[in-house]
Amino acid sequence: RRRAMALARQVLCVSAFLALPLARAEPIRYSVAEEAESGSLVGELAEDARLTPAQLSARRARLVSEDGRQHFRFERASGRLVVAGRLDREELCAQSATCMLPFELLLSEPLQFFRVEVDLEDINDHSPVFPNDRVTFKIPETSEPGSRFPLEVARDLDIGRNTVQEYSISPGNKYFTVSYGTGISGKKYLELLLEKPLDREEQTEMGFSVIAVDGGTPPRSGTAQVKIVVLDANDNAPIFTQEVYVANVLENTPEGSVVLTVMATDPDAGLNGDISYQLSQTVGQSDSAFLIDPITGEIKVTKTLDFETAQIHELSVRATDGGGLSAICKVLVEVVDVNDNAPELVVSSFSSPLPENTVPGTVVALFTVRDRDSGANGKISCALQDQLFFSLRPAYKNYYELVTVSALDREETPQYILSVTAADAGSPPLTSTQTFTVDISDVNDNAPVFNQTSYTMYVRENNVPTVFVGAVSAADADVGLNAKVSYSLAAEQGPERPWCSCISVNSENGHVFVLRPLDYEHLRQTEVTVSASDAGSPPLRANVTVRLVVLDENDNAPLVLYPAQESSPASSELVPVSAEAGYLISKVVAVDADSGQNSWLSYHLLRATDPGLFSVGLQSGEVRLRRPVTERDSVKQKLLVLVRDNGKPPLSATAALSALLLKDFSDVRLPHSSPASEDQDTSLTTYLIIALVFVSLLFLISTAVLVARKVCRRKELKAGHVLYAADTLQSGLADAAAAGTLPRAYCYEISLTTGSGNSEFRFLKPILPSLPPQHCAVGQGPDEEQDFPGVPVSTEDMAPDNAGTLSAGQFNAL
């Protein structure tokens, strides 16, 4: 029943194979002589398969054989089938009547097979060989003419006409002839035939050659040397109980086991009836696996048998009695197959790595399975262990395809290890496993991803060029060039985000640099878009926003807005001598372009004519009287205020102020301003322009009066008189002169604007600059001058000019 089921399966497989459009129904057959030279033409395989050379190359045509041995070579360019190497028919097929070498012509894309069979023709390349090249016969002299003495036939590995055809004896022998033929059982025999009686007294020994000749062209021959020893009478030769002994032995029979026992009998008595056995193996089979006990005739196994190597062992056993007579029998040992060979998987084609976008149904590997055992022991089934992405598909006969069944993702699984198990139907079954390691190659299907959604970087202003401020980093799940990320600034920033040429990004590592020094006061922050692009084809990219924040440095000194330091002459404040402590004299106004604590300003009195008389608000910059004014205080007071920010290190600026201590200036009448003062005072100029527009006539009259008065004043000064604007001012200045604070007489013009909100007045340059200089002793107490440690102060305007006299320009500054 089991055989019937197996036969039914084979019929179904053959039917399925015949129905396949991929394979040719009938094999292509050729014949070639053995020992043909390498490169000898066997046949035009491409022409017989109706294929063009272009198809052969495009479809990667190649030869595949079940045993993996390539006896022939297929030339794609010409489509010819040629001999690949030495072909020995006797080695490949032994003594088989036919020697057929089957293989397949395999085409890929699409898969197609052509069965090819090459018949290996025998040539006469082997000479006959006797099992024993020297044979000795001990023949009694009583032997009658016509007695026969068996010889082992010569064996020729060739077949047909190329095997042994005839035997002969070397010339010069008159006692023996050779007889040969085929017996009733089909066994060939060779015998020496005694032609005339022997006479031991005439000739004790003799020798000659037996020649075996085959039927090849040219014929080949083999020779055995025969030695005849003439004995006294022994008229009975041994006789075997069987002409042919047959034994069945399992191939896993242990060494030393008895296979069978041969037996020969001799009716002679005594020494002539004692039989000994010798074993000789058939020509062509070396390293005998058997030995025989010379006394008992037991044949034993000497080494492990292999059914797959030799299924039948042919032995010859000679039985010789003590008188020299012998007989030969044939022993056939048939090896019984045991399931001792595991299935073999031979891979014909394997594709790895596979792109991760490979479509389902793609053939990954093509392999064949075989088992050297026979029957159920050689019946094979294949299975793929637990796999969701691959499966096995029968292709042709014992060929299988390993195919994909679903989409692959390298980022999820970069490598698959597939185990294909082949098991035979023996008991117990034997298995073998073939492992396919399928690497999945990358496809650029993942864009770079930044490790942050946005970046904020900081740089201090006045930075050095190309300073490193940070780095952006993006990772790509792909590998190789598809994962090699390069960075660049996005070319289009948009109208709300203008391009900043001060930022650069390293294309290799994403390091961000500031190319030029930045000024916090001009640029406090900026944003750029950095693009990360991989090297795939086509490349994928991602963008991220980088915000650069400029940190403030204390690089701007305070700027004094009031009093204006560049004005000439410097403004002066009028302080009544009756003012109490805390009286507001003026306020120093300064700003700092920096921010934060770098812009926090503090005010300090750096130097003053009478330092104890004034105080400066640390935070407000207000200049106030520290104590009431006394008569000992100088009328002219000059102050130098230090404005310092809170940076590290701090920066500073100075503001110079002048003050006049007056007893009373409420009734002071002041002349109109001259054209020179109009140019220096912006507000007065504005009023004069309005007055000129609306009161042109009054302007003409006033101008004429001013010119007349100036002419008069110059005449009076030349006469040595000093003019004063008012009696009060004259008395105050006279007192100051009497006190020794003014070295010479000066005439000043004081201009007050009606309704002025800032109560501003200016000292003008002296009317008589050509008066001879006089020494002036300026009274100063020990505490009237104060310096800040570590702050450089210029005392050029405060010190007397050369000889101790204040110059006109210095007094104007006051």
Sequence and secondary structure as in RCSB ss.txt:
>XXXX:A:sequence
RRRAMALARQVLCVSAFLALPLARAEPIRYSVAEEAESGSLVGELAEDARLTPAQLSARRARLVSEDGRQHFRFE
RASGRLVVAGRLDREELCAQSATCMLPFELLLSEPLQFFRVEVDLEDINDHSPVFPNDRVTFKIPETSEPGSRFP
LEVARDLDIGRNTVQEYSISPGNKYFTVSYGTGISGKKYLELLLEKPLDREEQTEMGFSVIAVDGGTPPRSGTAQ
VKIVVLDANDNAPIFTQEVYVANVLENTPEGSVVLTVMATDPDAGLNGDISYQLSQTVGQSDSAFLIDPITGEIK
VTKTLDFETAQIHELSVRATDGGGLSAICKVLVEVVDVNDNAPELVVSSFSSPLPENTVPGTVVALFTVRDRDSG
ANGKISCALQDQLFFSLRPAYKNYYELVTVSALDREETPQYILSVTAADAGSPPLTSTQTFTVDISDVNDNAPVF
NQTSYTMYVRENNVPTVFVGAVSAADADVGLNAKVSYSLAAEQGPERPWCSCISVNSENGHVFVLRPLDYEHLRQ
TEVTVSASDAGSPPLRANVTVRLVVLDENDNAPLVLYPAQESSPASSELVPVSAEAGYLISKVVAVDADSGQNSW
LSYHLLRATDPGLFSVGLQSGEVRLRRPVTERDSVKQKLLVLVRDNGKPPLSATAALSALLLKDFSDVRLPHSSP
ASEDQDTSLTTYLIIALVFVSLLFLISTAVLVARKVCRRKELKAGHVLYAADTLQSGLADAAAAGTLPRAYCYEI
SLTTGSGNSEFRFLKPILPSLPPQHCAVGQGPDEEQDFPGVPVSTEDMAPDNAGTLSAGQFNAL
>XXXX:A:secstr
 HHHHHHHHHHHHHHHHHH TTB SS EEEEEETT  TT EEE HHHHTT  HHHHHHTT EEE TTS   EEEE
TTTTEEEE S   HHHHHTT S  EEEEEEEETTTTEEEEEEEEEE  S    B S SEEEEEEETT  TT EEE
E   B SS GGGSEEEEEE TT SSEEEEEEE TTS EEEEEEE S   TTT SEEEEEEEEEE SSS  EEEEE
EEEEEES      EES SEEEEEEETT  TT EEEE  EE    GGGG  EEEEEE TT  S SEEE TTT EEE
E S   TTT SEEEEEEEEE TTS EEEEEEEEEEE  S    EEEEEEE  SEETT  TT EEEEEEEE SS G
GGG EEEEE S SSEEEEEEETTEEEEEE S   TTT SEEEEEEEEEESSSS  EEEEEEEEEEE  S    EE
SSSEEEEEEETT  TTEEEEE  EE SS GGGG EEEEE S   TTS   TTEEE TTT EEEE S   TTT SE
EEEEEEEEESSSS  EEEEEEEEEEE  S    EEEES TT SS  EEEEETT  TT EEEE EEE SS GGGG 
EEEEEEEESSGGGEEE TTT EEEESS   TTS SEEEEEEEEEES SS  EEEEEEEEEEES  SS       H
HHHHH HHHHHHHHHHHHH HHHHHHHHHHHHHHHHHHHHHHHTT    S HHHHHHHHHHHHTTS SS      
   TT SS  B     S TTS          TTS    TT     TTTS BTTTB  HHHHHH 
